[in-house]
Amino acid sequence: MSSRIPLSVGRPLRSELSCLPESACEEGWPPPPHDPRERELALVVAGWEVRLFGGRKFDYFVTHGFWHLQLWHPEARVSILTPSRLTRGLYEAYPIANWKAQAPDYDKLVTLLGGLVEAKLLERAAVLRLELALVAGVIRGNGGVPS
């Protein structure tokens, strides 16, 4: 007889896995990589904070194809990561149904957030300008490979 617990019995919910004791979730912050405290505030656009890594994380993320920016709405407590190797080339939003959800492009991201998030997402042109200047421009300037 196996001592393993069957998958259908006593299996923790996904949200329980992301909020283990003493984690950021207990304090009301999203789990990594969506915790805005991991990044530095670069600027604010229409209520959305644009957050980026600095220091050694900057070097690592740029040179390994993980470079992205985070859009964080502090009032709605919504995080969006722009496409990179970290998110398999997709936009990633949190929280969607108490977890992460991904979208392949801006239009699908708007659909994904529609009705679930109180904060209105930045216009497509604004998001694309931010990505061009703060992601693609940084990657090109540092010899990284666009993801």
N, C-alpha and C positions, 0 to 999 in steps of 0.2 A: 504494500500500500504506500502510495506516495505521500510525503509530508507537505507537498506543495498545495497552496490554496487554489481551487479552481478559479479560472478567470471570471466567472459569473458571480462568485461569492467574495464579498469583502474587497472588491476592487475599488481603489480610490477614484474619485471623479477627477477629470483633467484639471479642473480649477484647484483641487486640493493638492495636486502634484506641483503646481506652480507657486503655491503659497505655503511652503513648509514653515515650521516655527522659526521665529526670528528673521524671517525674510522681509524684503521690502513690501510685499503685499499686505502684511499685517498692518503696516503704517499707511496703507492706502495708495501706495505707489505701484505702477505696473512692474511686471517681472522684466529682467533683462531679456532682450536688448532694447526694451521699450521704456526703461526707467530714464526719465529726462535728466536726472541728477548725474548720470554717467557722462554727459556731454556738456559743453559750454554754450551759453547763450550767445548767438552771433548777431541776431536781429529779430525784430518783431514785425510781422506783416498782417494787418487786419485781425489782430488778436491771436494769431498763430506764432509761436516762438520757433525760430529756425535754430536748431542746435547741432553742433559739430564736435567731433573729438579733437582734442589737442594733445600736445606732447608726444610721448611714445606711441600712444594709441593711434595718433594721426599717422605717424610713419608706418606702423604696421598695417593699418587698414588701407592706406593708399598703395603700398607696394604689393599687397596680396589680393588686390581686386575687391576688397570689402568696403571701399569708400562709399559713403552715402550721406544723406542728411536726414535729420529727424524733424518732422513738423509736430509740435506739441501744443495742444490747446489746453492751457491750465484750468480754465473754468469748466470745460466739458470733460477734462481728463482723458483726452484722446491722443494717441500717438500714431504717427504714420512714418514709416521708413521708406525712403525712395529705393528703387531697384539697385541691387548689387549682388555679388556672389553670396553675401550673407542671407539674402532673401530669395536666392535662386533666380534673380533677375526680375522679380515681381515687386509691386508695391505691397507693403504689409501694414495692416491696421490693427490696433488694439484699443479697447476691448470690443470685439464683435462676438456676441453670444458668450460672453465671459472668457473669451480666448482670442487668439490671433486669427486673422483671415487675410487672404492674399488676392490681389487683382493684377491682371497682366498689363493694364494700361490705365490712364487717367479716367476715361469714361466708365470703365468697370469699377474703378475705385469709388467714383461718385455714386454709382448704383449700389455698391456694397455699403457705403455709409448712409445712403438715403433712408430717412425714417428712423435710423438707429442712433444717430449722433445729432445732438442739438446744434453743434457748431457747424456753420456753413464752410465747406472746404474752399480754399483759395481758388481763384479762377485758374483755368488750365494754363493760360499764358504766364501767370505769375509763378506757378509751380515749375513750368518748363524753363523759365528764366533763372530761377533759383538753382535748378538742377544743372543747367548749362554753365552758370558762373561758379557754383560752389562744389560741383561734383566733376563734371566733364572737364572744366577748366583746370581744376586742381590736378586731376589725373594726367592730363596732357602736360601740364607744367612740371610734374614730378616724374615723368617717364613711366607712369603706370599704364596698365592696359585697361581701356574702358570696359566696364562690365555690363 
